[in-house]
Amino acid sequence: MMNSLYTAATGMSAMQTNVDVIANNLANVNTNGFKGSRLSFEDLLYQQIGDRQSARQGAQSGMGVAQGRTELSFTQGDMRETGVGTNMAIEGEGFFQVALPDGSIGYTRDGSFEVDANGQIVTKGGFQLEPIIGVPMEAQPGSLKISTDGLVTCLMNGATTVLGQIETATFANQNGLAALGGNVFAATVNSGAPAIANPGANGTGIVTQGSVEGSNVSVMTEMVDMINAQRAFESVSKVISTSDEMLGIANAMRR
Protein backbone atom coordinates (compact mmCIF):
# COMPACT_ATOMS: atom_id res chain seq x y z
CA MET A 1 0.00 0.00 0.00
CA MET A 2 2.76 2.44 0.94
CA ASN A 3 4.56 1.77 -2.34
CA SER A 4 1.73 3.45 -4.25
CA LEU A 5 2.21 6.63 -2.21
CA TYR A 6 5.94 6.82 -2.97
CA THR A 7 5.40 5.84 -6.60
CA ALA A 8 2.76 8.52 -7.08
CA ALA A 9 5.01 11.07 -5.37
CA THR A 10 7.71 10.49 -7.99
CA GLY A 11 5.13 11.16 -10.69
CA MET A 12 4.00 14.43 -9.09
CA SER A 13 7.59 15.59 -8.75
CA ALA A 14 8.35 14.71 -12.38
CA MET A 15 5.26 16.53 -13.67
CA GLN A 16 6.14 19.60 -11.60
CA THR A 17 9.59 19.71 -13.18
CA ASN A 18 8.01 19.20 -16.60
CA VAL A 19 5.79 22.25 -16.05
CA ASP A 20 8.87 24.23 -14.97
CA VAL A 21 10.58 23.38 -18.28
CA ILE A 22 7.46 24.33 -20.24
CA ALA A 23 7.21 27.60 -18.33
CA ASN A 24 10.79 28.46 -19.27
CA ASN A 25 10.02 27.77 -22.93
CA LEU A 26 6.97 30.02 -22.87
CA ALA A 27 8.85 32.76 -21.02
CA ASN A 28 11.41 32.82 -23.86
CA VAL A 29 8.97 32.76 -26.77
CA ASN A 30 10.27 36.20 -27.86
CA THR A 31 13.95 35.62 -27.06
CA ASN A 32 16.22 35.83 -30.11
CA GLY A 33 17.93 32.54 -30.95
CA PHE A 34 16.28 30.70 -28.05
CA LYS A 35 16.03 26.92 -28.38
CA GLY A 36 13.23 25.17 -26.52
CA SER A 37 13.83 22.08 -24.42
CA ARG A 38 11.93 18.96 -23.45
CA LEU A 39 12.19 16.91 -20.27
CA SER A 40 12.68 13.17 -20.77
CA PHE A 41 11.53 10.53 -18.30
CA GLU A 42 12.79 7.09 -17.22
CA ASP A 43 11.05 4.34 -15.27
CA LEU A 44 12.60 3.43 -11.93
CA LEU A 45 13.70 0.00 -10.67
CA TYR A 46 11.18 -2.85 -10.50
CA GLN A 47 10.62 -5.19 -7.60
CA GLN A 48 9.34 -8.77 -7.60
CA ILE A 49 5.88 -9.20 -6.15
CA GLY A 50 3.92 -12.16 -4.86
CA ASP A 51 5.20 -15.59 -3.90
CA ARG A 52 8.11 -17.51 -5.44
CA GLN A 53 5.89 -18.89 -8.18
CA SER A 54 4.85 -15.37 -9.16
CA ALA A 55 8.50 -14.27 -9.09
CA ARG A 56 9.47 -17.11 -11.43
CA GLN A 57 6.72 -16.00 -13.79
CA GLY A 58 8.14 -12.47 -13.84
CA ALA A 59 5.53 -10.66 -11.71
CA GLN A 60 6.94 -7.18 -11.10
CA SER A 61 5.82 -3.85 -9.74
CA GLY A 62 7.30 -0.56 -10.88
CA MET A 63 8.60 2.01 -8.39
CA GLY A 64 7.70 5.16 -10.30
CA VAL A 65 9.35 7.59 -12.69
CA ALA A 66 12.68 9.37 -12.73
CA GLN A 67 13.39 12.70 -14.39
CA GLY A 68 15.82 12.31 -17.24
CA ARG A 69 17.72 15.12 -18.94
CA THR A 70 16.34 18.17 -20.67
CA GLU A 71 16.86 17.78 -24.41
CA LEU A 72 17.30 20.90 -26.52
CA SER A 73 15.53 21.31 -29.84
CA PHE A 74 17.64 23.02 -32.49
CA THR A 75 14.97 23.43 -35.13
CA GLN A 76 15.21 26.71 -37.05
CA GLY A 77 13.38 29.66 -35.54
CA ASP A 78 11.49 32.20 -37.63
CA MET A 79 13.59 34.87 -39.35
CA ARG A 80 12.77 38.47 -38.48
CA GLU A 81 14.08 41.33 -40.60
CA THR A 82 15.49 44.22 -38.55
CA GLY A 83 17.29 46.33 -41.14
CA VAL A 84 20.23 46.76 -38.72
CA GLY A 85 23.52 46.27 -40.57
CA THR A 86 25.24 44.42 -37.70
CA ASN A 87 22.37 41.98 -37.17
CA MET A 88 22.87 38.51 -38.62
CA ALA A 89 20.95 35.25 -38.84
CA ILE A 90 22.19 31.80 -39.80
CA GLU A 91 19.96 29.96 -42.24
CA GLY A 92 20.81 26.33 -41.60
CA GLU A 93 23.28 24.62 -39.28
CA GLY A 94 25.92 26.42 -37.27
CA PHE A 95 26.59 28.82 -34.43
CA PHE A 96 28.28 32.19 -34.09
CA GLN A 97 31.34 32.12 -31.84
CA VAL A 98 31.69 34.62 -29.00
CA ALA A 99 34.43 35.25 -26.43
CA LEU A 100 33.25 34.70 -22.84
CA PRO A 101 34.65 36.57 -19.81
CA ASP A 102 36.58 33.50 -18.61
CA GLY A 103 38.46 33.32 -21.91
CA SER A 104 36.51 30.35 -23.29
CA ILE A 105 34.44 30.34 -26.46
CA GLY A 106 30.66 30.29 -26.37
CA TYR A 107 28.27 29.52 -29.20
CA THR A 108 25.05 31.34 -30.02
CA ARG A 109 22.29 31.57 -32.61
CA ASP A 110 21.38 35.08 -31.45
CA GLY A 111 22.70 37.37 -34.15
CA SER A 112 21.52 40.69 -32.70
CA PHE A 113 25.07 42.07 -32.76
CA GLU A 114 26.04 45.71 -32.35
CA VAL A 115 29.19 47.82 -32.40
CA ASP A 116 30.62 48.77 -29.01
CA ALA A 117 32.55 51.89 -27.99
CA ASN A 118 35.79 50.30 -29.24
CA GLY A 119 34.33 49.65 -32.69
CA GLN A 120 34.15 45.87 -32.20
CA ILE A 121 31.15 43.73 -33.09
CA VAL A 122 29.65 42.33 -29.86
CA THR A 123 26.49 40.67 -28.58
CA LYS A 124 23.87 42.50 -26.54
CA GLY A 125 25.65 41.10 -23.49
CA GLY A 126 28.99 42.57 -24.59
CA PHE A 127 30.62 39.31 -25.74
CA GLN A 128 32.99 39.86 -28.67
CA LEU A 129 32.32 38.06 -31.92
CA GLU A 130 35.09 35.58 -32.72
CA PRO A 131 37.22 36.04 -34.76
CA ILE A 132 37.28 39.68 -33.63
CA ILE A 133 35.97 42.10 -36.23
CA GLY A 134 36.31 45.86 -35.76
CA VAL A 135 34.47 48.63 -37.59
CA PRO A 136 36.74 51.69 -38.03
CA MET A 137 35.47 55.16 -37.20
CA GLU A 138 36.38 56.14 -40.76
CA ALA A 139 33.89 53.67 -42.22
CA GLN A 140 31.21 55.33 -44.31
CA PRO A 141 27.89 55.23 -42.39
CA GLY A 142 25.58 52.49 -43.62
CA SER A 143 28.28 50.91 -45.79
CA LEU A 144 28.82 47.78 -43.66
CA LYS A 145 28.18 44.68 -45.77
CA ILE A 146 28.14 41.04 -44.69
CA SER A 147 28.02 38.47 -47.47
CA THR A 148 26.25 35.13 -47.20
CA ASP A 149 29.64 33.43 -46.76
CA GLY A 150 30.54 35.74 -43.86
CA LEU A 151 32.90 38.25 -45.50
CA VAL A 152 32.58 41.63 -43.74
CA THR A 153 33.39 44.79 -45.71
CA CYS A 154 32.75 48.52 -45.59
CA LEU A 155 33.53 51.64 -47.59
CA MET A 156 36.47 53.78 -46.47
CA ASN A 157 37.57 56.80 -48.49
CA GLY A 158 35.42 55.58 -51.35
CA ALA A 159 37.09 52.16 -51.51
CA THR A 160 35.85 48.78 -50.32
CA THR A 161 37.81 47.51 -47.30
CA VAL A 162 37.70 43.98 -45.91
CA LEU A 163 37.18 44.04 -42.14
CA GLY A 164 37.21 40.31 -41.44
CA GLN A 165 35.72 36.89 -42.00
CA ILE A 166 32.94 35.44 -39.88
CA GLU A 167 33.40 31.76 -38.98
CA THR A 168 30.65 29.46 -37.77
CA ALA A 169 30.86 26.31 -35.66
CA THR A 170 29.00 23.02 -36.02
CA PHE A 171 28.94 19.99 -33.73
CA ALA A 172 28.61 16.26 -34.26
CA ASN A 173 25.96 16.23 -31.52
CA GLN A 174 24.58 19.70 -30.98
CA ASN A 175 22.00 18.28 -28.54
CA GLY A 176 24.94 17.70 -26.20
CA LEU A 177 25.62 21.44 -25.84
CA ALA A 178 25.16 23.00 -22.41
CA ALA A 179 23.00 26.13 -22.10
CA LEU A 180 24.80 28.88 -20.16
CA GLY A 181 22.08 31.51 -20.29
CA GLY A 182 22.29 34.77 -22.18
CA ASN A 183 21.51 32.87 -25.41
CA VAL A 184 24.94 31.20 -25.22
CA PHE A 185 25.88 27.50 -25.28
CA ALA A 186 29.10 25.75 -24.29
CA ALA A 187 30.71 22.71 -25.87
CA THR A 188 30.76 19.53 -23.78
CA VAL A 189 32.13 16.02 -24.05
CA ASN A 190 28.73 14.93 -25.36
CA SER A 191 28.62 17.59 -28.08
CA GLY A 192 32.15 16.95 -29.27
CA ALA A 193 34.67 19.54 -30.42
CA PRO A 194 33.42 22.27 -32.78
CA ALA A 195 34.10 22.09 -36.50
CA ILE A 196 34.93 25.59 -37.72
CA ALA A 197 34.13 26.70 -41.27
CA ASN A 198 33.04 29.74 -43.24
CA PRO A 199 29.26 30.10 -43.57
CA GLY A 200 27.95 27.99 -46.43
CA ALA A 201 30.92 25.60 -46.40
CA ASN A 202 30.93 21.97 -45.20
CA GLY A 203 27.20 21.88 -44.60
CA THR A 204 27.02 25.04 -42.50
CA GLY A 205 24.25 27.59 -42.98
CA ILE A 206 24.61 30.90 -44.75
CA VAL A 207 24.53 34.31 -43.08
CA THR A 208 21.72 36.77 -43.74
CA GLN A 209 22.50 40.39 -42.89
CA GLY A 210 19.87 42.63 -41.37
CA SER A 211 17.87 39.80 -39.80
CA VAL A 212 17.79 37.82 -36.57
CA GLU A 213 16.51 34.35 -35.78
CA GLY A 214 13.64 34.25 -33.33
CA SER A 215 12.75 31.62 -30.76
CA ASN A 216 11.76 28.19 -32.05
CA VAL A 217 9.14 27.79 -29.32
CA SER A 218 5.59 27.07 -30.50
CA VAL A 219 3.08 28.52 -28.05
CA MET A 220 0.39 26.10 -29.19
CA THR A 221 2.63 23.06 -28.64
CA GLU A 222 3.72 24.28 -25.23
CA MET A 223 0.13 24.90 -24.13
CA VAL A 224 -0.87 21.38 -25.16
CA ASP A 225 2.14 19.94 -23.31
CA MET A 226 1.25 21.98 -20.23
CA ILE A 227 -2.34 20.69 -20.25
CA ASN A 228 -1.07 17.11 -20.56
CA ALA A 229 1.34 17.65 -17.66
CA GLN A 230 -1.42 19.18 -15.55
CA ARG A 231 -3.78 16.26 -16.24
CA ALA A 232 -1.04 13.77 -15.41
CA PHE A 233 -0.34 15.62 -12.14
CA GLU A 234 -4.04 15.52 -11.24
CA SER A 235 -4.28 11.80 -12.04
CA VAL A 236 -1.27 10.93 -9.92
CA SER A 237 -2.54 13.07 -7.04
CA LYS A 238 -5.77 11.01 -7.08
CA VAL A 239 -3.65 7.89 -6.62
CA ILE A 240 -2.29 9.40 -3.41
CA SER A 241 -5.81 10.27 -2.24
CA THR A 242 -7.04 6.76 -3.03
CA SER A 243 -4.08 5.14 -1.25
CA ASP A 244 -4.68 7.37 1.77
CA GLU A 245 -8.35 6.33 1.89
CA MET A 246 -7.41 2.65 1.64
CA LEU A 247 -4.92 3.05 4.49
CA GLY A 248 -7.64 4.74 6.54
CA ILE A 249 -10.00 1.82 5.94
CA ALA A 250 -7.29 -0.67 6.88
CA ASN A 251 -6.53 1.22 10.11
CA ALA A 252 -10.23 1.37 10.98
CA MET A 253 -10.51 -2.41 10.63
CA ARG A 254 -7.92 -2.90 13.36
CA ARG A 255 -9.99 -1.03 15.95
C-alpha positions in Angstrom: 0.0 0.0 0.0 2.8 2.4 0.9 4.6 1.8 -2.3 1.7 3.4 -4.2 2.2 6.6 -2.2 5.9 6.8 -3.0 5.4 5.8 -6.6 2.8 8.5 -7.1 5.0 11.1 -5.4 7.7 10.5 -8.0 5.1 11.2 -10.7 4.0 14.4 -9.1 7.6 15.6 -8.7 8.4 14.7 -12.4 5.3 16.5 -13.7 6.1 19.6 -11.6 9.6 19.7 -13.2 8.0 19.2 -16.6 5.8 22.2 -16.0 8.9 24.2 -15.0 10.6 23.4 -18.3 7.5 24.3 -20.2 7.2 27.6 -18.3 10.8 28.5 -19.3 10.0 27.8 -22.9 7.0 30.0 -22.9 8.9 32.8 -21.0 11.4 32.8 -23.9 9.0 32.8 -26.8 10.3 36.2 -27.9 14.0 35.6 -27.1 16.2 35.8 -30.1 17.9 32.5 -31.0 16.3 30.7 -28.1 16.0 26.9 -28.4 13.2 25.2 -26.5 13.8 22.1 -24.4 11.9 19.0 -23.5 12.2 16.9 -20.3 12.7 13.2 -20.8 11.5 10.5 -18.3 12.8 7.1 -17.2 11.0 4.3 -15.3 12.6 3.4 -11.9 13.7 0.0 -10.7 11.2 -2.8 -10.5 10.6 -5.2 -7.6 9.3 -8.8 -7.6 5.9 -9.2 -6.1 3.9 -12.2 -4.9 5.2 -15.6 -3.9 8.1 -17.5 -5.4 5.9 -18.9 -8.2 4.9 -15.4 -9.2 8.5 -14.3 -9.1 9.5 -17.1 -11.4 6.7 -16.0 -13.8 8.1 -12.5 -13.8 5.5 -10.7 -11.7 6.9 -7.2 -11.1 5.8 -3.9 -9.7 7.3 -0.6 -10.9 8.6 2.0 -8.4 7.7 5.2 -10.3 9.3 7.6 -12.7 12.7 9.4 -12.7 13.4 12.7 -14.4 15.8 12.3 -17.2 17.7 15.1 -18.9 16.3 18.2 -20.7 16.9 17.8 -24.4 17.3 20.9 -26.5 15.5 21.3 -29.8 17.6 23.0 -32.5 15.0 23.4 -35.1 15.2 26.7 -37.1 13.4 29.7 -35.5 11.5 32.2 -37.6 13.6 34.9 -39.4 12.8 38.5 -38.5 14.1 41.3 -40.6 15.5 44.2 -38.5 17.3 46.3 -41.1 20.2 46.8 -38.7 23.5 46.3 -40.6 25.2 44.4 -37.7 22.4 42.0 -37.2 22.9 38.5 -38.6 20.9 35.2 -38.8 22.2 31.8 -39.8 20.0 30.0 -42.2 20.8 26.3 -41.6 23.3 24.6 -39.3 25.9 26.4 -37.3 26.6 28.8 -34.4 28.3 32.2 -34.1 31.3 32.1 -31.8 31.7 34.6 -29.0 34.4 35.2 -26.4 33.3 34.7 -22.8 34.7 36.6 -19.8 36.6 33.5 -18.6 38.5 33.3 -21.9 36.5 30.3 -23.3 34.4 30.3 -26.5 30.7 30.3 -26.4 28.3 29.5 -29.2 25.0 31.3 -30.0 22.3 31.6 -32.6 21.4 35.1 -31.4 22.7 37.4 -34.1 21.5 40.7 -32.7 25.1 42.1 -32.8 26.0 45.7 -32.3 29.2 47.8 -32.4 30.6 48.8 -29.0 32.6 51.9 -28.0 35.8 50.3 -29.2 34.3 49.7 -32.7 34.2 45.9 -32.2 31.1 43.7 -33.1 29.7 42.3 -29.9 26.5 40.7 -28.6 23.9 42.5 -26.5 25.6 41.1 -23.5 29.0 42.6 -24.6 30.6 39.3 -25.7 33.0 39.9 -28.7 32.3 38.1 -31.9 35.1 35.6 -32.7 37.2 36.0 -34.8 37.3 39.7 -33.6 36.0 42.1 -36.2 36.3 45.9 -35.8 34.5 48.6 -37.6 36.7 51.7 -38.0 35.5 55.2 -37.2 36.4 56.1 -40.8 33.9 53.7 -42.2 31.2 55.3 -44.3 27.9 55.2 -42.4 25.6 52.5 -43.6 28.3 50.9 -45.8 28.8 47.8 -43.7 28.2 44.7 -45.8 28.1 41.0 -44.7 28.0 38.5 -47.5 26.3 35.1 -47.2 29.6 33.4 -46.8 30.5 35.7 -43.9 32.9 38.3 -45.5 32.6 41.6 -43.7 33.4 44.8 -45.7 32.8 48.5 -45.6 33.5 51.6 -47.6 36.5 53.8 -46.5 37.6 56.8 -48.5 35.4 55.6 -51.4 37.1 52.2 -51.5 35.9 48.8 -50.3 37.8 47.5 -47.3 37.7 44.0 -45.9 37.2 44.0 -42.1 37.2 40.3 -41.4 35.7 36.9 -42.0 32.9 35.4 -39.9 33.4 31.8 -39.0 30.7 29.5 -37.8 30.9 26.3 -35.7 29.0 23.0 -36.0 28.9 20.0 -33.7 28.6 16.3 -34.3 26.0 16.2 -31.5 24.6 19.7 -31.0 22.0 18.3 -28.5 24.9 17.7 -26.2 25.6 21.4 -25.8 25.2 23.0 -22.4 23.0 26.1 -22.1 24.8 28.9 -20.2 22.1 31.5 -20.3 22.3 34.8 -22.2 21.5 32.9 -25.4 24.9 31.2 -25.2 25.9 27.5 -25.3 29.1 25.8 -24.3 30.7 22.7 -25.9 30.8 19.5 -23.8 32.1 16.0 -24.0 28.7 14.9 -25.4 28.6 17.6 -28.1 32.2 17.0 -29.3 34.7 19.5 -30.4 33.4 22.3 -32.8 34.1 22.1 -36.5 34.9 25.6 -37.7 34.1 26.7 -41.3 33.0 29.7 -43.2 29.3 30.1 -43.6 27.9 28.0 -46.4 30.9 25.6 -46.4 30.9 22.0 -45.2 27.2 21.9 -44.6 27.0 25.0 -42.5 24.3 27.6 -43.0 24.6 30.9 -44.8 24.5 34.3 -43.1 21.7 36.8 -43.7 22.5 40.4 -42.9 19.9 42.6 -41.4 17.9 39.8 -39.8 17.8 37.8 -36.6 16.5 34.4 -35.8 13.6 34.2 -33.3 12.8 31.6 -30.8 11.8 28.2 -32.1 9.1 27.8 -29.3 5.6 27.1 -30.5 3.1 28.5 -28.1 0.4 26.1 -29.2 2.6 23.1 -28.6 3.7 24.3 -25.2 0.1 24.9 -24.1 -0.9 21.4 -25.2 2.1 19.9 -23.3 1.2 22.0 -20.2 -2.3 20.7 -20.3 -1.1 17.1 -20.6 1.3 17.7 -17.7 -1.4 19.2 -15.5 -3.8 16.3 -16.2 -1.0 13.8 -15.4 -0.3 15.6 -12.1 -4.0 15.5 -11.2 -4.3 11.8 -12.0 -1.3 10.9 -9.9 -2.5 13.1 -7.0 -5.8 11.0 -7.1 -3.7 7.9 -6.6 -2.3 9.4 -3.4 -5.8 10.3 -2.2 -7.0 6.8 -3.0 -4.1 5.1 -1.2 -4.7 7.4 1.8 -8.3 6.3 1.9 -7.4 2.7 1.6 -4.9 3.1 4.5 -7.6 4.7 6.5 -10.0 1.8 5.9 -7.3 -0.7 6.9 -6.5 1.2 10.1 -10.2 1.4 11.0 -10.5 -2.4 10.6 -7.9 -2.9 13.4 -10.0 -1.0 15.9 
